[in-house]
């Protein structure tokens, strides 16, 4: 397996609070709460490490409250190359309604990242990815980082032979996909809403989603994965199109399921798997993650069994 590197420029401490039936505007008594190191790239790294991947993380953390991150990386054997700056990493609150099977997110602003800090992150990622690695760039951009900042970052990583998977949205994704050649990632993973925002039109069915994904592939991206919630996901390359889905899984928490899907994609790419196996692994990681809180997979035998059960349809 190739090494896996994740970049999280706007990580968060995730505070998950479980309630059995959320009462809006009223008093809610929590059944339990849990604090985890979070952020898309951190979540991807945790799941990839559970798959026994060789994982390095970088990005920007506040020195004031990095304890949860340090502990997570130590427990999972993840190489910590995060850049520390003054201040605290933001806290995001996740209210998990166990009765409704729904999660409400309250995301707070992050740290401000200047050009020097971004350059240090780029250097750390480049060093970790030397000789070829799968690099996941995940999440939103913090204050101080321009929407087009991912283009030179991706170009730097492509220059050392990395396969870059980008999981971002909005203006940063649009700016990234407006690049050419060495500025383009190997793969992107928007969800249905993010893809609609990107192309500027409704995408009501699989046919419309596939057409939009094909436009991105024609622009030079090798793989587009569109996550569609309970409907599974679409996987589109220049030569293949398929869907993958699993039966509905009872969710303890939906937080991080999309990140787990990216971890499934990244680990399968690191193992040089064909598209069908990438698809099976991606939906299996996502479904397995629904049963856990925090950036963790259950036992690998369960993940492998889910991958075998995935329904694959060639389109």
ZADO-1210 file (C-alpha; in nm, 4 decimals, padded with zeros to 6 digits):
<atoms>
<atom x="00.0000" y="00.0000" z="00.0000" code="UNK" pos="1"/>
<atom x="00.1255" y="00.3480" z="-00.0862" code="UNK" pos="2"/>
<atom x="00.1555" y="00.5931" z="00.2036" code="UNK" pos="3"/>
<atom x="-00.1478" y="00.8110" z="00.2749" code="UNK" pos="4"/>
<atom x="-00.1168" y="01.1794" z="00.3652" code="UNK" pos="5"/>
<atom x="-00.4053" y="01.3993" z="00.4747" code="UNK" pos="6"/>
<atom x="-00.4161" y="01.7785" z="00.4848" code="UNK" pos="7"/>
<atom x="-00.6663" y="01.9582" z="00.7099" code="UNK" pos="8"/>
<atom x="-00.6344" y="02.3353" z="00.7024" code="UNK" pos="9"/>
<atom x="-00.9405" y="02.3990" z="00.9209" code="UNK" pos="10"/>
<atom x="-00.9649" y="02.1119" z="01.1741" code="UNK" pos="11"/>
<atom x="-01.1969" y="02.1065" z="01.4735" code="UNK" pos="12"/>
<atom x="-01.2503" y="01.9511" z="01.8100" code="UNK" pos="13"/>
<atom x="-01.5816" y="01.7673" z="01.7665" code="UNK" pos="14"/>
<atom x="-01.8096" y="01.7667" z="02.0710" code="UNK" pos="15"/>
<atom x="-02.0845" y="01.5097" z="02.0085" code="UNK" pos="16"/>
<atom x="-02.3867" y="01.5231" z="02.2397" code="UNK" pos="17"/>
<atom x="-02.6464" y="01.2435" z="02.2270" code="UNK" pos="18"/>
<atom x="-03.0105" y="01.3136" z="02.3080" code="UNK" pos="19"/>
<atom x="-03.3136" y="01.0869" z="02.2682" code="UNK" pos="20"/>
<atom x="-03.5470" y="01.3249" z="02.0878" code="UNK" pos="21"/>
<atom x="-03.4167" y="01.6797" z="02.0370" code="UNK" pos="22"/>
<atom x="-03.6579" y="01.9475" z="02.1639" code="UNK" pos="23"/>
<atom x="-03.5935" y="02.2744" z="01.9824" code="UNK" pos="24"/>
<atom x="-03.6249" y="02.5751" z="02.2086" code="UNK" pos="25"/>
<atom x="-03.6496" y="02.3567" z="02.5180" code="UNK" pos="26"/>
<atom x="-03.4268" y="02.1916" z="02.7757" code="UNK" pos="27"/>
<atom x="-03.2560" y="01.8738" z="02.6536" code="UNK" pos="28"/>
<atom x="-03.0897" y="01.6241" z="02.8839" code="UNK" pos="29"/>
<atom x="-02.7934" y="01.4575" z="02.7176" code="UNK" pos="30"/>
<atom x="-02.7594" y="01.0810" z="02.7366" code="UNK" pos="31"/>
<atom x="-02.3854" y="01.1174" z="02.6936" code="UNK" pos="32"/>
<atom x="-02.1207" y="01.3334" z="02.5316" code="UNK" pos="33"/>
<atom x="-01.7898" y="01.2623" z="02.3648" code="UNK" pos="34"/>
<atom x="-01.5022" y="01.4806" z="02.2455" code="UNK" pos="35"/>
<atom x="-01.2946" y="01.3793" z="01.9425" code="UNK" pos="36"/>
<atom x="-01.0268" y="01.5275" z="01.7246" code="UNK" pos="37"/>
<atom x="-01.2050" y="01.6176" z="01.4013" code="UNK" pos="38"/>
<atom x="-01.1913" y="01.7787" z="01.0593" code="UNK" pos="39"/>
<atom x="-01.2221" y="01.5972" z="00.7286" code="UNK" pos="40"/>
<atom x="-00.8558" y="01.5070" z="00.6857" code="UNK" pos="41"/>
<atom x="-00.8272" y="01.3969" z="01.0491" code="UNK" pos="42"/>
<atom x="-01.1331" y="01.1743" z="01.0144" code="UNK" pos="43"/>
<atom x="-00.9943" y="01.0239" z="00.6936" code="UNK" pos="44"/>
<atom x="-00.6604" y="00.9609" z="00.8628" code="UNK" pos="45"/>
<atom x="-00.8203" y="00.7849" z="01.1596" code="UNK" pos="46"/>
<atom x="-01.0165" y="00.5450" z="00.9390" code="UNK" pos="47"/>
<atom x="-00.7211" y="00.4845" z="00.7048" code="UNK" pos="48"/>
<atom x="-00.4990" y="00.4018" z="01.0015" code="UNK" pos="49"/>
<atom x="-00.7603" y="00.1519" z="01.1244" code="UNK" pos="50"/>
<atom x="-00.7249" y="-00.0134" z="00.7814" code="UNK" pos="51"/>
<atom x="-00.3549" y="-00.0511" z="00.8678" code="UNK" pos="52"/>
<atom x="-00.2457" y="00.2268" z="00.6320" code="UNK" pos="53"/>
<atom x="00.0807" y="00.4171" z="00.6749" code="UNK" pos="54"/>
<atom x="-00.0665" y="00.7602" z="00.7475" code="UNK" pos="55"/>
<atom x="00.0794" y="01.1087" z="00.7907" code="UNK" pos="56"/>
<atom x="-00.1276" y="01.4135" z="00.8813" code="UNK" pos="57"/>
<atom x="-00.0591" y="01.7822" z="00.8367" code="UNK" pos="58"/>
<atom x="-00.2487" y="02.1086" z="00.8447" code="UNK" pos="59"/>
<atom x="-00.2891" y="02.3782" z="01.1096" code="UNK" pos="60"/>
<atom x="-00.3659" y="02.3279" z="01.4800" code="UNK" pos="61"/>
<atom x="-00.3930" y="02.5735" z="01.7676" code="UNK" pos="62"/>
<atom x="-00.1364" y="02.5085" z="02.0390" code="UNK" pos="63"/>
<atom x="-00.3883" y="02.5753" z="02.3133" code="UNK" pos="64"/>
<atom x="-00.6039" y="02.2639" z="02.2743" code="UNK" pos="65"/>
<atom x="-00.4241" y="02.0074" z="02.0590" code="UNK" pos="66"/>
<atom x="-00.4393" y="01.7333" z="02.3241" code="UNK" pos="67"/>
<atom x="-00.7178" y="01.5315" z="02.1593" code="UNK" pos="68"/>
<atom x="-00.5258" y="01.5322" z="01.8307" code="UNK" pos="69"/>
<atom x="-00.1964" y="01.4304" z="01.9911" code="UNK" pos="70"/>
<atom x="-00.3698" y="01.1428" z="02.1695" code="UNK" pos="71"/>
<atom x="-00.5520" y="01.0225" z="01.8575" code="UNK" pos="72"/>
<atom x="-00.2371" y="01.0234" z="01.6448" code="UNK" pos="73"/>
<atom x="-00.0380" y="00.8410" z="01.9127" code="UNK" pos="74"/>
<atom x="-00.3011" y="00.5700" z="01.9623" code="UNK" pos="75"/>
<atom x="-00.3382" y="00.5046" z="01.5899" code="UNK" pos="76"/>
<atom x="00.0292" y="00.5301" z="01.4968" code="UNK" pos="77"/>
<atom x="-00.0267" y="00.8332" z="01.2735" code="UNK" pos="78"/>
<atom x="00.2729" y="01.0542" z="01.1933" code="UNK" pos="79"/>
<atom x="00.1923" y="01.4060" z="01.3153" code="UNK" pos="80"/>
<atom x="00.3265" y="01.6824" z="01.0884" code="UNK" pos="81"/>
<atom x="00.0671" y="01.9460" z="01.1809" code="UNK" pos="82"/>
<atom x="00.1884" y="02.3051" z="01.2049" code="UNK" pos="83"/>
<atom x="00.1063" y="02.4589" z="01.5441" code="UNK" pos="84"/>
<atom x="00.0053" y="02.8244" z="01.5783" code="UNK" pos="85"/>
<atom x="-00.1024" y="03.0422" z="01.8695" code="UNK" pos="86"/>
<atom x="-00.4623" y="03.0066" z="01.9842" code="UNK" pos="87"/>
<atom x="-00.7216" y="02.7290" z="02.0003" code="UNK" pos="88"/>
<atom x="-00.8511" y="02.5002" z="01.7288" code="UNK" pos="89"/>
<atom x="-01.2236" y="02.5598" z="01.6825" code="UNK" pos="90"/>
<atom x="-01.4877" y="02.3432" z="01.8506" code="UNK" pos="91"/>
<atom x="-01.7771" y="02.2038" z="01.6460" code="UNK" pos="92"/>
<atom x="-02.0858" y="02.0791" z="01.8306" code="UNK" pos="93"/>
<atom x="-02.2727" y="01.7763" z="01.6948" code="UNK" pos="94"/>
<atom x="-02.6153" y="01.7059" z="01.8459" code="UNK" pos="95"/>
<atom x="-02.6977" y="01.3429" z="01.7695" code="UNK" pos="96"/>
<atom x="-03.0691" y="01.2730" z="01.8079" code="UNK" pos="97"/>
<atom x="-03.0740" y="00.8970" z="01.8676" code="UNK" pos="98"/>
<atom x="-03.4541" y="00.8802" z="01.8405" code="UNK" pos="99"/>
<atom x="-03.4688" y="01.0453" z="01.4968" code="UNK" pos="100"/>
<atom x="-03.1345" y="00.9159" z="01.3672" code="UNK" pos="101"/>
<atom x="-03.0373" y="01.2727" z="01.2768" code="UNK" pos="102"/>
<atom x="-02.7404" y="01.4933" z="01.3614" code="UNK" pos="103"/>
<atom x="-02.7459" y="01.8729" z="01.3910" code="UNK" pos="104"/>
<atom x="-02.4121" y="02.0499" z="01.3401" code="UNK" pos="105"/>
<atom x="-02.3040" y="02.3802" z="01.4956" code="UNK" pos="106"/>
<atom x="-01.9726" y="02.4720" z="01.3328" code="UNK" pos="107"/>
<atom x="-01.7686" y="02.7602" z="01.4752" code="UNK" pos="108"/>
<atom x="-01.5118" y="02.9783" z="01.2940" code="UNK" pos="109"/>
<atom x="-01.1549" y="02.8528" z="01.2754" code="UNK" pos="110"/>
<atom x="-00.8084" y="02.9997" z="01.3114" code="UNK" pos="111"/>
<atom x="-00.6674" y="03.2559" z="01.0685" code="UNK" pos="112"/>
<atom x="-00.3910" y="03.1076" z="00.8513" code="UNK" pos="113"/>
<atom x="-00.1360" y="03.3351" z="00.6832" code="UNK" pos="114"/>
<atom x="00.0774" y="03.2731" z="00.3749" code="UNK" pos="115"/>
<atom x="00.3804" y="03.1643" z="00.5764" code="UNK" pos="116"/>
<atom x="00.1804" y="02.9022" z="00.7637" code="UNK" pos="117"/>
<atom x="00.0280" y="02.7710" z="00.4410" code="UNK" pos="118"/>
<atom x="00.3780" y="02.7455" z="00.2915" code="UNK" pos="119"/>
<atom x="00.4907" y="02.5393" z="00.5917" code="UNK" pos="120"/>
<atom x="00.1955" y="02.3042" z="00.5504" code="UNK" pos="121"/>
<atom x="00.2733" y="02.2686" z="00.1786" code="UNK" pos="122"/>
<atom x="00.6368" y="02.1848" z="00.2578" code="UNK" pos="123"/>
<atom x="00.5340" y="01.9249" z="00.5167" code="UNK" pos="124"/>
<atom x="00.2868" y="01.7623" z="00.2782" code="UNK" pos="125"/>
<atom x="00.5380" y="01.7616" z="-00.0073" code="UNK" pos="126"/>
<atom x="00.8007" y="01.5926" z="00.2103" code="UNK" pos="127"/>
<atom x="00.5553" y="01.3277" z="00.3314" code="UNK" pos="128"/>
<atom x="00.4322" y="01.2569" z="-00.0226" code="UNK" pos="129"/>
<atom x="00.7767" y="01.2279" z="-00.1852" code="UNK" pos="130"/>
<atom x="00.8052" y="00.9297" z="-00.4134" code="UNK" pos="131"/>
<atom x="00.4301" y="00.8964" z="-00.4564" code="UNK" pos="132"/>
<atom x="00.1488" y="00.8836" z="-00.2022" code="UNK" pos="133"/>
<atom x="-00.2264" y="00.9225" z="-00.1935" code="UNK" pos="134"/>
<atom x="-00.2906" y="01.2694" z="-00.0511" code="UNK" pos="135"/>
<atom x="-00.6328" y="01.3732" z="00.0746" code="UNK" pos="136"/>
<atom x="-00.7095" y="01.7453" z="00.1012" code="UNK" pos="137"/>
<atom x="-01.0229" y="01.7756" z="00.3088" code="UNK" pos="138"/>
<atom x="-01.2587" y="02.0345" z="00.4455" code="UNK" pos="139"/>
<atom x="-01.3182" y="02.4060" z="00.4371" code="UNK" pos="140"/>
<atom x="-01.0526" y="02.6746" z="00.4135" code="UNK" pos="141"/>
<atom x="-00.9767" y="02.8893" z="00.7179" code="UNK" pos="142"/>
<atom x="-00.9750" y="03.2686" z="00.7262" code="UNK" pos="143"/>
<atom x="-00.6716" y="03.4095" z="00.5476" code="UNK" pos="144"/>
<atom x="-00.6606" y="03.1392" z="00.2785" code="UNK" pos="145"/>
<atom x="-00.7920" y="03.2386" z="-00.0656" code="UNK" pos="146"/>
<atom x="-01.0338" y="03.0035" z="-00.2478" code="UNK" pos="147"/>
<atom x="-00.7757" y="02.9382" z="-00.5225" code="UNK" pos="148"/>
<atom x="-00.4991" y="02.8437" z="-00.2762" code="UNK" pos="149"/>
<atom x="-00.5517" y="02.4711" z="-00.3356" code="UNK" pos="150"/>
<atom x="-00.4372" y="02.4923" z="-00.6968" code="UNK" pos="151"/>
<atom x="-00.0655" y="02.5554" z="-00.6254" code="UNK" pos="152"/>
<atom x="-00.0832" y="02.3077" z="-00.3362" code="UNK" pos="153"/>
<atom x="-00.2139" y="02.0347" z="-00.5673" code="UNK" pos="154"/>
<atom x="00.0441" y="02.1262" z="-00.8332" code="UNK" pos="155"/>
<atom x="00.3228" y="02.0860" z="-00.5751" code="UNK" pos="156"/>
<atom x="00.1922" y="01.7443" z="-00.4726" code="UNK" pos="157"/>
<atom x="00.1459" y="01.6290" z="-00.8315" code="UNK" pos="158"/>
<atom x="00.5072" y="01.7296" z="-00.8868" code="UNK" pos="159"/>
<atom x="00.6270" y="01.4609" z="-00.6422" code="UNK" pos="160"/>
<atom x="00.4084" y="01.1892" z="-00.7942" code="UNK" pos="161"/>
<atom x="00.1154" y="01.2045" z="-00.5520" code="UNK" pos="162"/>
<atom x="-00.2429" y="01.1089" z="-00.6343" code="UNK" pos="163"/>
<atom x="-00.4515" y="01.3875" z="-00.4804" code="UNK" pos="164"/>
<atom x="-00.8076" y="01.3303" z="-00.3614" code="UNK" pos="165"/>
<atom x="-00.9892" y="01.6582" z="-00.2923" code="UNK" pos="166"/>
<atom x="-01.2922" y="01.6627" z="-00.0630" code="UNK" pos="167"/>
<atom x="-01.3954" y="02.0255" z="-00.0423" code="UNK" pos="168"/>
<atom x="-01.6869" y="02.2288" z="-00.1737" code="UNK" pos="169"/>
<atom x="-01.8121" y="02.5716" z="-00.2743" code="UNK" pos="170"/>
<atom x="-01.5660" y="02.8321" z="-00.3984" code="UNK" pos="171"/>
<atom x="-01.2497" y="02.6268" z="-00.3199" code="UNK" pos="172"/>
<atom x="-01.3761" y="02.3299" z="-00.5255" code="UNK" pos="173"/>
<atom x="-01.4824" y="02.5546" z="-00.8131" code="UNK" pos="174"/>
<atom x="-01.1465" y="02.7306" z="-00.8133" code="UNK" pos="175"/>
<atom x="-00.9585" y="02.4006" z="-00.7971" code="UNK" pos="176"/>
<atom x="-01.1450" y="02.2516" z="-01.0927" code="UNK" pos="177"/>
<atom x="-01.0894" y="02.5658" z="-01.3000" code="UNK" pos="178"/>
<atom x="-00.7189" y="02.4784" z="-01.3090" code="UNK" pos="179"/>
<atom x="-00.5470" y="02.2744" z="-01.5755" code="UNK" pos="180"/>
<atom x="-00.2882" y="01.9980" z="-01.5983" code="UNK" pos="181"/>
<atom x="-00.0733" y="01.9753" z="-01.2855" code="UNK" pos="182"/>
<atom x="-00.3184" y="02.1872" z="-01.0835" code="UNK" pos="183"/>
<atom x="-00.5941" y="01.9244" z="-01.1036" code="UNK" pos="184"/>
<atom x="-00.6501" y="01.6535" z="-00.8420" code="UNK" pos="185"/>
<atom x="-00.6683" y="01.2856" z="-00.9297" code="UNK" pos="186"/>
<atom x="-01.0131" y="01.2538" z="-00.7721" code="UNK" pos="187"/>
<atom x="-01.2896" y="01.4606" z="-00.6143" code="UNK" pos="188"/>
<atom x="-01.5812" y="01.3515" z="-00.3947" code="UNK" pos="189"/>
<atom x="-01.8685" y="01.6002" z="-00.3872" code="UNK" pos="190"/>
<atom x="-02.2056" y="01.5025" z="-00.2497" code="UNK" pos="191"/>
<atom x="-02.5211" y="01.5628" z="-00.4519" code="UNK" pos="192"/>
<atom x="-02.5795" y="01.9132" z="-00.3128" code="UNK" pos="193"/>
<atom x="-02.2152" y="02.0158" z="-00.3570" code="UNK" pos="194"/>
<atom x="-02.2177" y="01.8971" z="-00.7177" code="UNK" pos="195"/>
<atom x="-02.5363" y="02.0936" z="-00.7876" code="UNK" pos="196"/>
<atom x="-02.3726" y="02.4027" z="-00.6396" code="UNK" pos="197"/>
<atom x="-02.0636" y="02.3453" z="-00.8515" code="UNK" pos="198"/>
<atom x="-02.2431" y="02.3114" z="-01.1853" code="UNK" pos="199"/>
<atom x="-02.5151" y="02.5645" z="-01.1045" code="UNK" pos="200"/>
<atom x="-02.8183" y="02.3529" z="-01.1883" code="UNK" pos="201"/>
<atom x="-03.0480" y="02.0955" z="-01.0242" code="UNK" pos="202"/>
<atom x="-02.9390" y="01.7316" z="-01.0586" code="UNK" pos="203"/>
<atom x="-03.2590" y="01.5414" z="-00.9791" code="UNK" pos="204"/>
<atom x="-03.1563" y="01.1876" z="-01.0736" code="UNK" pos="205"/>
<atom x="-02.8607" y="00.9577" z="-01.1394" code="UNK" pos="206"/>
<atom x="-02.8606" y="01.0435" z="-01.5098" code="UNK" pos="207"/>
<atom x="-02.8126" y="01.4134" z="-01.4359" code="UNK" pos="208"/>
<atom x="-02.5527" y="01.3429" z="-01.1662" code="UNK" pos="209"/>
<atom x="-02.3530" y="01.1218" z="-01.4015" code="UNK" pos="210"/>
<atom x="-02.3628" y="01.3852" z="-01.6757" code="UNK" pos="211"/>
<atom x="-02.2248" y="01.6454" z="-01.4336" code="UNK" pos="212"/>
<atom x="-01.9548" y="01.4051" z="-01.3128" code="UNK" pos="213"/>
<atom x="-01.8574" y="01.3319" z="-01.6723" code="UNK" pos="214"/>
<atom x="-01.8058" y="01.7054" z="-01.7331" code="UNK" pos="215"/>
<atom x="-01.5491" y="01.7075" z="-01.4526" code="UNK" pos="216"/>
<atom x="-01.3765" y="01.3987" z="-01.5909" code="UNK" pos="217"/>
<atom x="-01.3608" y="01.5600" z="-01.9349" code="UNK" pos="218"/>
<atom x="-01.1868" y="01.8554" z="-01.7669" code="UNK" pos="219"/>
<atom x="-00.9008" y="01.6292" z="-01.6583" code="UNK" pos="220"/>
<atom x="-00.9958" y="01.4771" z="-01.3211" code="UNK" pos="221"/>
<atom x="-00.9457" y="01.0986" z="-01.3307" code="UNK" pos="222"/>
<atom x="-01.2169" y="00.9914" z="-01.0835" code="UNK" pos="223"/>
<atom x="-01.5346" y="01.1604" z="-00.9615" code="UNK" pos="224"/>
<atom x="-01.7276" y="01.0073" z="-00.6734" code="UNK" pos="225"/>
<atom x="-02.0695" y="01.1519" z="-00.5926" code="UNK" pos="226"/>
<atom x="-02.2043" y="01.0505" z="-00.2522" code="UNK" pos="227"/>
<atom x="-02.5825" y="01.0227" z="-00.2428" code="UNK" pos="228"/>
<atom x="-02.6663" y="00.9316" z="00.1162" code="UNK" pos="229"/>
<atom x="-02.8870" y="00.6243" z="00.1474" code="UNK" pos="230"/>
<atom x="-02.8776" y="00.5874" z="-00.2324" code="UNK" pos="231"/>
<atom x="-02.5072" y="00.5009" z="-00.2130" code="UNK" pos="232"/>
<atom x="-02.2569" y="00.6655" z="-00.4431" code="UNK" pos="233"/>
<atom x="-02.1686" y="00.7080" z="-00.8100" code="UNK" pos="234"/>
<atom x="-01.8162" y="00.6400" z="-00.9409" code="UNK" pos="235"/>
<atom x="-01.7256" y="00.7909" z="-01.2771" code="UNK" pos="236"/>
<atom x="-01.4016" y="00.7683" z="-01.4770" code="UNK" pos="237"/>
<atom x="-01.3323" y="00.8188" z="-01.8461" code="UNK" pos="238"/>
<atom x="-01.3900" y="00.4488" z="-01.9113" code="UNK" pos="239"/>
<atom x="-01.6336" y="00.3305" z="-01.6430" code="UNK" pos="240"/>
<atom x="-01.9483" y="00.4400" z="-01.4635" code="UNK" pos="241"/>
<atom x="-02.1023" y="00.2499" z="-01.1756" code="UNK" pos="242"/>
<atom x="-02.3116" y="00.2895" z="-00.8648" code="UNK" pos="243"/>
<atom x="-02.2579" y="00.1206" z="-00.5308" code="UNK" pos="244"/>
<atom x="-02.4944" y="00.0944" z="-00.2377" code="UNK" pos="245"/>
<atom x="-02.5613" y="-00.1051" z="00.0758" code="UNK" pos="246"/>
<atom x="-02.8855" y="-00.1718" z="00.2632" code="UNK" pos="247"/>
<atom x="-02.9749" y="00.0947" z="00.5172" code="UNK" pos="248"/>
<atom x="-02.7618" y="00.0742" z="00.8322" code="UNK" pos="249"/>
<atom x="-02.8943" y="00.1925" z="01.1686" code="UNK" pos="250"/>
<atom x="-02.6845" y="00.4985" z="01.2475" code="UNK" pos="251"/>
<atom x="-02.5407" y="00.5846" z="01.5868" code="UNK" pos="252"/>
<atom x="-02.4012" y="00.9035" z="01.4297" code="UNK" pos="253"/>
<atom x="-02.3896" y="01.0275" z="01.0703" code="UNK" pos="254"/>
<atom x="-02.0948" y="01.2561" z="01.1508" code="UNK" pos="255"/>
<atom x="-01.7899" y="01.1616" z="00.9438" code="UNK" pos="256"/>
<atom x="-01.9597" y="00.9050" z="00.7191" code="UNK" pos="257"/>
<atom x="-01.8582" y="01.1017" z="00.4089" code="UNK" pos="258"/>
<atom x="-01.5037" y="01.1287" z="00.5421" code="UNK" pos="259"/>
<atom x="-01.4990" y="00.7528" z="00.5973" code="UNK" pos="260"/>
<atom x="-01.6039" y="00.7103" z="00.2340" code="UNK" pos="261"/>
<atom x="-01.3039" y="00.9206" z="00.1312" code="UNK" pos="262"/>
<atom x="-01.0837" y="00.6998" z="00.3493" code="UNK" pos="263"/>
<atom x="-01.2201" y="00.3969" z="00.1647" code="UNK" pos="264"/>
<atom x="-01.1385" y="00.5605" z="-00.1679" code="UNK" pos="265"/>
<atom x="-00.7903" y="00.6646" z="-00.0542" code="UNK" pos="266"/>
<atom x="-00.6948" y="00.3241" z="00.0874" code="UNK" pos="267"/>
<atom x="-00.8213" y="00.1458" z="-00.2231" code="UNK" pos="268"/>
<atom x="-00.6243" y="00.3845" z="-00.4465" code="UNK" pos="269"/>
<atom x="-00.3186" y="00.3256" z="-00.2282" code="UNK" pos="270"/>
<atom x="-00.3637" y="-00.0468" z="-00.2907" code="UNK" pos="271"/>
<atom x="-00.4042" y="00.0116" z="-00.6681" code="UNK" pos="272"/>
<atom x="-00.7492" y="-00.1512" z="-00.6673" code="UNK" pos="273"/>
<atom x="-00.9818" y="-00.1465" z="-00.9729" code="UNK" pos="274"/>
<atom x="-01.2868" y="00.0799" z="-00.9746" code="UNK" pos="275"/>
<atom x="-01.5333" y="-00.1828" z="-00.8509" code="UNK" pos="276"/>
<atom x="-01.3205" y="-00.2547" z="-00.5435" code="UNK" pos="277"/>
<atom x="-01.2766" y="00.1187" z="-00.4828" code="UNK" pos="278"/>
<atom x="-01.6558" y="00.1513" z="-00.4887" code="UNK" pos="279"/>
<atom x="-01.7138" y="-00.1452" z="-00.2579" code="UNK" pos="280"/>
<atom x="-01.4544" y="-00.0246" z="-00.0101" code="UNK" pos="281"/>
<atom x="-01.5864" y="00.3324" z="-00.0154" code="UNK" pos="282"/>
<atom x="-01.9483" y="00.2457" z="00.0665" code="UNK" pos="283"/>
<atom x="-01.8378" y="-00.0171" z="00.3192" code="UNK" pos="284"/>
<atom x="-01.6238" y="00.2360" z="00.5089" code="UNK" pos="285"/>
<atom x="-01.9146" y="00.4836" z="00.5109" code="UNK" pos="286"/>
<atom x="-02.1698" y="00.2283" z="00.6310" code="UNK" pos="287"/>
<atom x="-01.9353" y="00.0890" z="00.8959" code="UNK" pos="288"/>
<atom x="-01.8614" y="00.4382" z="01.0268" code="UNK" pos="289"/>
<atom x="-02.2320" y="00.4985" z="01.0966" code="UNK" pos="290"/>
<atom x="-02.1979" y="00.2615" z="01.3919" code="UNK" pos="291"/>
<atom x="-01.9163" y="00.4563" z="01.5572" code="UNK" pos="292"/>
<atom x="-01.8664" y="00.8057" z="01.7008" code="UNK" pos="293"/>
<atom x="-01.5330" y="00.9649" z="01.6172" code="UNK" pos="294"/>
<atom x="-01.2768" y="00.8888" z="01.3440" code="UNK" pos="295"/>
<atom x="-01.2845" y="00.5129" z="01.3870" code="UNK" pos="296"/>
<atom x="-01.3811" y="00.1997" z="01.1955" code="UNK" pos="297"/>
<atom x="-01.5219" y="-00.1121" z="01.3618" code="UNK" pos="298"/>
<atom x="-01.3365" y="-00.4422" z="01.3317" code="UNK" pos="299"/>
<atom x="-01.1994" y="-00.4940" z="00.9811" code="UNK" pos="300"/>
<atom x="-01.3896" y="-00.8209" z="00.9284" code="UNK" pos="301"/>
<atom x="-01.7157" y="-00.6253" z="00.9487" code="UNK" pos="302"/>
<atom x="-01.5920" y="-00.3687" z="00.6949" code="UNK" pos="303"/>
<atom x="-01.4816" y="-00.6461" z="00.4584" code="UNK" pos="304"/>
<atom x="-01.8182" y="-00.8199" z="00.4935" code="UNK" pos="305"/>
<atom x="-01.9996" y="-00.4980" z="00.4089" code="UNK" pos="306"/>
<atom x="-01.7788" y="-00.4510" z="00.1021" code="UNK" pos="307"/>
<atom x="-01.8739" y="-00.7988" z="-00.0170" code="UNK" pos="308"/>
<atom x="-02.2438" y="-00.7169" z="00.0302" code="UNK" pos="309"/>
<atom x="-02.2347" y="-00.3933" z="-00.1711" code="UNK" pos="310"/>
<atom x="-02.4677" y="-00.3863" z="-00.4693" code="UNK" pos="311"/>
<atom x="-02.2735" y="-00.2755" z="-00.7777" code="UNK" pos="312"/>
<atom x="-02.4534" y="-00.1566" z="-01.0907" code="UNK" pos="313"/>
<atom x="-02.2632" y="-00.0725" z="-01.4069" code="UNK" pos="314"/>
<atom x="-02.4141" y="00.2249" z="-01.5862" code="UNK" pos="315"/>
</atoms>
